[in-house]
Amino acid sequence: MDIKLKLDTFLKTAKRFRTPIVSGAAFVLIISLILGVLVISGKTRKDQQVAVAAEEAPVSSVVADTHDVRRLDGLLVEPGMDALAPYGVMIENHPDARPLSGLSQARVVVEAPVEGGITRFIAFFDPGASISKIGPVRSARPYYVEWADGWNAPYFHVGGSPEALALIPSVSDFTDVNQFAYGKYFWRDHNRYAPHNVYTSSELMASVVEKKGATSTTMPIAWHFQDAATTTGRGDVNHVSILYGGSFNVAWNYDQELGVYDRSQSGRLQKDADGTQVEAENIIVIKTDAEVVDSYGRLHLRTTGSGEAIAYRDGSRFVIRWTRSPWEPMRFETTSGAEYLLSRGRTWVEVTTDDAIFSQAK
């Protein structure tokens, strides 16, 4: 019963009597009633203090202990979200396609040369993210198929080279999403000219992955991570340059205060169509071999074996190596053979094919 209501009732009753005896009796009765209610309800001062302490107790330590490290980027996520295979999307880099959409939201990006001296990206997205526009999406190449399969990533593209399209059906348990076969999970932006106008979104990708029964696909453990250095522990290597040629030249500049690398392309900061700056916590430049496979000038890049690599993290430069076995993820190791640890966050892998470009990645 409400204590305040009882007090009001008894006080009104007491006002009817003016004698000290009656008033005193009423006062004693009120006090007894209050104590009785408190005892019955258990709301003693000690109990109230315990309740307040429980409400104010910090829960951050409990939350942190129940989170898992996401294999994609080292961030702490809810249990069950750590090993989900990312979505791999082919995104073009032709000047007519710029500015791009959604690239800044990718957790891992691999940039590599294709025909005609241009570069193209495979961008890996967290399947739990919400991104309204990703693209322009372009055609497949065989080495991107191999990188996607290494992480068990559903692969989104618009057609492909003959070599890529011949390879895809031969890959075991590969989730392929070709716009030619799954057109309703893409759309064309009529404010742009074809072929630079095909886009998808997180919602559409999730829908087709569910349709194909691949929602429970997991990615293997490929990388391990360390916490980023504090401001006082950051290095002074503030610039990375990768000269792909012409408007495809890339620069990454390290922001000492924020601890991230800002990407520039063709001498300008690279931003998505919505104005979001493209950034990363890790930059890795790897060298591989390439050969021309047809009269169109299409390339085949070696994705297996090992090769030289340079890594940039926390404003420091590291000479490392990359390794990869068939149908497995790309891995990185120090010159002594130990595993190279990345900073938690976004990683960009810049793939080069000749010594001159590699030597300029400094």
C-alpha positions as CSV (number, residue, x, y, z in Angstrom):
1,M,0.0,0.0,0.0
2,D,1.2,3.5,-0.8
3,I,2.8,5.1,2.3
4,K,2.1,8.7,1.3
5,L,-1.6,7.9,0.9
6,K,-1.8,6.5,4.4
7,L,0.0,9.5,5.9
8,D,-2.4,11.9,4.2
9,T,-5.4,9.9,5.5
10,F,-4.1,9.8,9.1
11,L,-3.1,13.5,9.1
12,K,-6.6,14.5,8.0
13,T,-8.0,12.3,10.8
14,A,-5.7,13.9,13.4
15,K,-6.8,17.4,12.5
16,R,-10.4,16.5,13.7
17,F,-9.0,16.1,17.2
18,R,-7.4,18.9,19.2
19,T,-6.5,17.2,22.4
20,P,-2.8,16.4,23.0
21,I,-3.7,12.8,24.0
22,V,-5.6,12.1,20.9
23,S,-3.0,13.8,18.7
24,G,-0.2,11.9,20.4
25,A,-2.0,8.6,19.9
26,A,-2.5,9.4,16.3
27,F,1.2,10.2,15.9
28,V,2.2,6.9,17.5
29,L,-0.2,5.1,15.3
30,I,1.3,6.7,12.1
31,I,4.9,5.9,13.1
32,S,3.9,2.3,13.8
33,L,2.2,2.1,10.4
34,I,5.2,3.4,8.6
35,L,7.6,1.0,10.3
36,G,5.3,-1.9,9.6
37,V,5.0,-1.1,5.9
38,L,8.8,-0.8,5.6
39,V,9.4,-4.1,7.3
40,I,6.8,-5.9,5.3
41,S,8.0,-4.5,2.0
42,G,11.7,-5.0,2.9
43,K,12.6,-1.4,1.9
44,T,15.0,-0.6,4.7
45,R,17.8,2.0,4.2
46,K,20.3,-0.8,3.7
47,D,18.2,-2.4,0.9
48,Q,17.8,1.0,-0.8
49,Q,21.5,1.6,-0.8
50,V,22.1,-1.9,-2.3
51,A,19.6,-1.1,-5.0
52,V,21.1,2.2,-5.9
53,A,24.6,0.6,-6.0
54,A,23.4,-2.1,-8.4
55,E,21.9,0.6,-10.7
56,E,25.2,2.5,-10.7
57,A,27.5,-0.5,-11.1
58,P,29.6,-0.2,-14.3
59,V,28.8,-2.8,-16.9
60,S,31.5,-2.0,-19.5
61,S,33.8,-4.7,-18.2
62,V,31.0,-7.3,-18.5
63,V,30.1,-6.1,-22.0
64,A,33.8,-6.2,-23.1
65,D,34.2,-9.8,-21.8
66,T,31.2,-11.0,-23.8
67,H,32.4,-9.5,-27.2
68,D,34.5,-11.4,-29.8
69,V,37.3,-10.2,-32.1
70,R,36.0,-10.0,-35.7
71,R,38.2,-11.9,-38.1
72,L,37.7,-9.3,-40.8
73,D,39.2,-6.2,-39.0
74,G,39.9,-7.0,-35.4
75,L,37.1,-5.0,-33.9
76,L,35.1,-6.2,-31.0
77,V,31.6,-7.4,-32.0
78,E,28.6,-9.2,-30.5
79,P,29.1,-13.0,-30.1
80,G,28.2,-14.8,-33.3
81,M,29.1,-11.8,-35.5
82,D,32.9,-12.4,-35.4
83,A,33.3,-15.1,-38.1
84,L,30.7,-14.1,-40.7
85,A,32.1,-14.2,-44.2
86,P,32.2,-10.7,-45.7
87,Y,30.6,-9.6,-49.0
88,G,33.2,-9.1,-51.8
89,V,32.2,-6.5,-54.4
90,M,34.0,-5.6,-57.6
91,I,34.2,-1.8,-57.7
92,E,35.7,0.0,-60.7
93,N,38.1,2.8,-60.6
94,H,37.7,4.4,-64.1
95,P,37.8,8.2,-64.0
96,D,34.2,8.3,-65.4
97,A,33.0,6.2,-62.5
98,R,34.3,8.7,-59.8
99,P,33.3,9.6,-57.2
100,L,32.6,6.1,-56.0
101,S,30.0,5.0,-53.5
102,G,30.4,3.0,-50.3
103,L,34.2,2.3,-50.7
104,S,34.9,4.2,-47.5
105,Q,32.7,1.8,-45.6
106,A,34.6,-1.3,-46.7
107,R,36.6,-3.1,-44.0
108,V,39.2,-4.5,-46.4
109,V,40.0,-3.4,-49.9
110,V,42.4,-5.0,-52.4
111,E,43.5,-2.7,-55.3
112,A,45.2,-4.3,-58.3
113,P,45.8,-3.4,-62.0
114,V,43.6,-4.7,-64.8
115,E,43.8,-4.1,-68.5
116,G,44.5,-0.7,-70.0
117,G,46.7,0.6,-67.2
118,I,43.7,1.1,-64.9
119,T,43.1,-0.4,-61.4
120,R,40.1,-2.0,-59.9
121,F,39.0,-2.9,-56.3
122,I,37.5,-5.9,-54.5
123,A,36.0,-4.3,-51.5
124,F,35.0,-6.6,-48.5
125,F,32.1,-5.4,-46.4
126,D,30.9,-6.5,-43.0
127,P,27.6,-8.4,-43.7
128,G,26.1,-6.6,-40.7
129,A,26.7,-3.1,-42.0
130,S,24.0,-0.9,-43.5
131,I,25.2,0.8,-46.7
132,S,22.6,2.2,-49.0
133,K,24.8,2.5,-52.2
134,I,27.9,0.6,-53.3
135,G,29.5,0.9,-56.7
136,P,29.8,1.3,-59.6
137,V,30.0,-2.5,-59.7
138,R,32.0,-3.9,-62.6
139,S,33.1,-7.2,-64.1
140,A,35.1,-10.1,-62.6
141,R,38.7,-11.0,-63.1
142,P,40.2,-14.4,-62.1
143,Y,42.5,-13.1,-59.4
144,Y,39.7,-11.3,-57.6
145,V,37.7,-14.5,-57.7
146,E,40.6,-16.2,-55.9
147,W,40.9,-13.5,-53.3
148,A,37.2,-13.7,-52.6
149,D,37.2,-17.4,-52.3
150,G,40.0,-17.3,-49.9
151,W,37.7,-15.6,-47.4
152,N,34.6,-17.6,-48.4
153,A,33.1,-14.2,-49.5
154,P,30.0,-14.1,-51.7
155,Y,31.3,-12.4,-54.8
156,F,29.2,-9.6,-56.5
157,H,30.1,-8.5,-60.0
158,V,28.6,-7.6,-63.4
159,G,29.8,-10.2,-65.9
160,G,33.5,-10.8,-66.3
161,S,36.4,-11.7,-68.4
162,P,36.3,-15.1,-70.2
163,E,38.9,-16.5,-67.9
164,A,37.0,-15.3,-64.8
165,L,33.7,-16.6,-66.0
166,A,35.3,-20.0,-66.8
167,L,36.9,-20.2,-63.4
168,I,33.9,-19.4,-61.2
169,P,31.9,-22.7,-61.8
170,S,35.0,-24.7,-61.0
171,V,35.4,-23.2,-57.5
172,S,33.9,-25.5,-54.9
173,D,31.2,-23.9,-52.6
174,F,31.6,-20.5,-54.2
175,T,28.7,-18.0,-53.8
176,D,28.6,-16.1,-57.0
177,V,26.3,-13.2,-57.6
178,N,26.5,-12.1,-61.2
179,Q,24.3,-9.1,-62.1
180,F,23.5,-10.9,-65.4
181,A,21.7,-13.7,-63.4
182,Y,20.5,-11.8,-60.3
183,G,19.6,-8.4,-61.8
184,K,17.0,-7.5,-59.2
185,Y,19.7,-7.3,-56.5
186,F,21.4,-4.4,-58.4
187,W,20.1,-1.2,-60.1
188,R,21.3,1.3,-62.6
189,D,21.6,5.0,-61.7
190,H,20.2,6.8,-64.7
191,N,22.1,9.9,-63.7
192,R,25.3,8.2,-65.0
193,Y,26.3,6.6,-68.2
194,A,26.7,2.9,-68.7
195,P,28.7,0.9,-67.9
196,H,29.6,3.1,-64.9
197,N,26.2,3.1,-63.3
198,V,25.4,-0.3,-61.7
199,Y,25.0,-0.3,-57.9
200,T,24.0,-2.6,-55.1
201,S,23.4,-2.1,-51.3
202,S,23.8,-4.0,-48.1
203,E,20.1,-4.8,-48.0
204,L,20.1,-6.3,-51.5
205,M,23.3,-8.2,-50.9
206,A,21.9,-9.7,-47.7
207,S,18.7,-10.7,-49.5
208,V,20.4,-12.6,-52.3
209,V,22.9,-14.3,-49.9
210,E,19.9,-15.5,-47.9
211,K,18.2,-16.7,-51.1
212,K,21.3,-18.7,-52.0
213,G,21.5,-20.2,-48.5
214,A,24.9,-18.7,-47.7
215,T,24.0,-16.7,-44.6
216,S,25.9,-19.0,-42.2
217,T,29.1,-19.0,-44.3
218,T,32.2,-18.3,-42.1
219,M,35.5,-16.8,-43.0
220,P,38.8,-18.5,-41.9
221,I,41.1,-16.9,-39.4
222,A,43.7,-15.1,-41.6
223,W,45.0,-12.1,-39.6
224,H,45.6,-11.2,-36.0
225,F,45.6,-7.7,-34.6
226,Q,47.0,-5.5,-32.0
227,D,45.7,-2.3,-30.4
228,A,46.8,0.9,-32.2
229,A,49.7,2.8,-30.7
230,T,49.0,5.9,-28.6
231,T,50.0,9.3,-29.9
232,T,53.4,9.1,-28.2
233,G,54.1,5.7,-29.8
234,R,53.3,6.6,-33.4
235,G,56.1,6.8,-36.0
236,D,57.0,9.6,-38.4
237,V,56.5,7.9,-41.7
238,N,53.7,10.0,-42.9
239,H,53.5,9.4,-46.6
240,V,53.0,6.4,-48.8
241,S,53.1,6.7,-52.6
242,I,52.1,4.0,-55.1
243,L,52.6,5.1,-58.8
244,Y,50.2,3.1,-60.8
245,G,50.3,5.7,-63.5
246,G,48.4,8.8,-64.5
247,S,45.1,9.4,-62.7
248,F,45.5,6.0,-60.9
249,N,48.5,7.2,-58.8
250,V,47.8,6.7,-55.1
251,A,49.1,8.5,-52.0
252,W,48.3,7.7,-48.4
253,N,49.0,10.4,-45.8
254,Y,49.2,9.6,-42.1
255,D,47.2,11.7,-39.7
256,Q,49.2,11.7,-36.5
257,E,46.4,13.0,-34.4
258,L,43.7,10.6,-35.5
259,G,46.0,7.6,-36.2
260,V,44.6,6.9,-39.7
261,Y,45.8,7.1,-43.3
262,D,43.9,9.4,-45.7
263,R,43.8,8.2,-49.3
264,S,44.5,10.5,-52.3
265,Q,44.1,9.6,-55.9
266,S,45.4,11.6,-58.9
267,G,46.6,14.3,-56.4
268,R,43.3,14.8,-54.7
269,L,41.8,13.5,-51.5
270,Q,39.6,10.5,-52.4
271,K,36.0,10.8,-51.0
272,D,32.9,8.9,-51.7
273,A,30.0,10.5,-53.5
274,D,28.5,11.4,-50.1
275,G,31.7,13.2,-49.1
276,T,33.1,10.6,-46.7
277,Q,36.9,10.5,-46.8
278,V,38.5,7.1,-47.7
279,E,40.7,6.1,-44.7
280,A,42.5,3.0,-43.4
281,E,44.5,2.0,-40.3
282,N,46.7,-0.4,-42.3
283,I,48.3,-0.1,-45.7
284,I,50.1,-3.1,-47.2
285,V,51.9,-2.9,-50.6
286,I,52.6,-6.3,-52.1
287,K,54.6,-7.3,-55.2
288,T,53.5,-10.1,-57.5
289,D,53.9,-11.2,-61.2
290,A,51.5,-10.6,-64.1
291,E,51.1,-11.8,-67.6
292,V,48.8,-10.7,-70.4
293,V,46.3,-13.4,-71.3
294,D,44.4,-12.0,-74.4
295,S,44.5,-9.5,-77.2
296,Y,42.4,-7.2,-75.1
297,G,45.3,-6.8,-72.7
298,R,43.6,-8.5,-69.7
299,L,46.0,-9.7,-67.0
300,H,46.5,-12.7,-64.9
301,L,48.1,-11.9,-61.5
302,R,49.8,-14.5,-59.4
303,T,47.9,-14.8,-56.1
304,T,49.7,-17.8,-54.6
305,G,53.2,-18.5,-53.3
306,S,54.9,-15.6,-51.7
307,G,56.5,-12.2,-52.4
308,E,57.9,-9.0,-51.1
309,A,55.7,-6.6,-49.2
310,I,55.9,-3.3,-47.3
311,A,53.4,-2.6,-44.5
312,Y,52.5,0.8,-42.9
313,R,50.9,0.9,-39.5
314,D,50.8,3.6,-36.8
315,G,53.0,5.9,-38.8
316,S,55.8,3.3,-39.2
317,R,57.1,1.2,-42.1
318,F,57.8,-2.5,-42.0
319,V,59.5,-4.8,-44.5
320,I,57.4,-8.0,-44.6
321,R,56.4,-10.8,-47.0
322,W,53.0,-12.0,-48.2
323,T,52.1,-15.7,-48.6
324,R,49.1,-17.5,-49.9
325,S,48.2,-21.1,-50.6
326,P,45.5,-21.9,-53.2
327,W,41.9,-21.1,-52.1
328,E,43.2,-19.7,-48.8
329,P,43.4,-16.1,-47.5
330,M,46.4,-13.9,-48.0
331,R,48.7,-13.8,-45.0
332,F,51.6,-11.6,-43.9
333,E,54.8,-12.4,-42.0
334,T,57.9,-10.6,-40.9
335,T,61.3,-11.3,-42.5
336,S,62.0,-13.7,-39.6
337,G,58.9,-15.7,-40.4
338,A,56.7,-14.5,-37.5
339,E,53.2,-13.4,-38.1
340,Y,52.8,-9.7,-38.9
341,L,50.1,-8.1,-36.6
342,L,47.8,-5.5,-38.0
343,S,46.2,-2.6,-36.2
344,R,42.5,-3.1,-35.5
345,G,40.5,-1.4,-38.2
346,R,40.4,-1.1,-42.0
347,T,43.1,-2.5,-44.2
348,W,44.0,-1.7,-47.8
349,V,46.2,-4.0,-49.9
350,E,47.9,-2.3,-52.8
351,V,49.0,-4.9,-55.4
352,T,51.9,-3.9,-57.7
353,T,53.6,-5.9,-60.5
354,D,57.0,-4.4,-61.1
355,D,60.1,-3.5,-59.1
356,A,60.0,0.2,-60.1
357,I,56.5,0.7,-58.6
358,F,57.4,-1.3,-55.6
359,S,60.5,0.6,-54.8
360,Q,58.5,3.9,-55.0
361,A,56.1,2.6,-52.3
362,K,58.0,4.4,-49.5
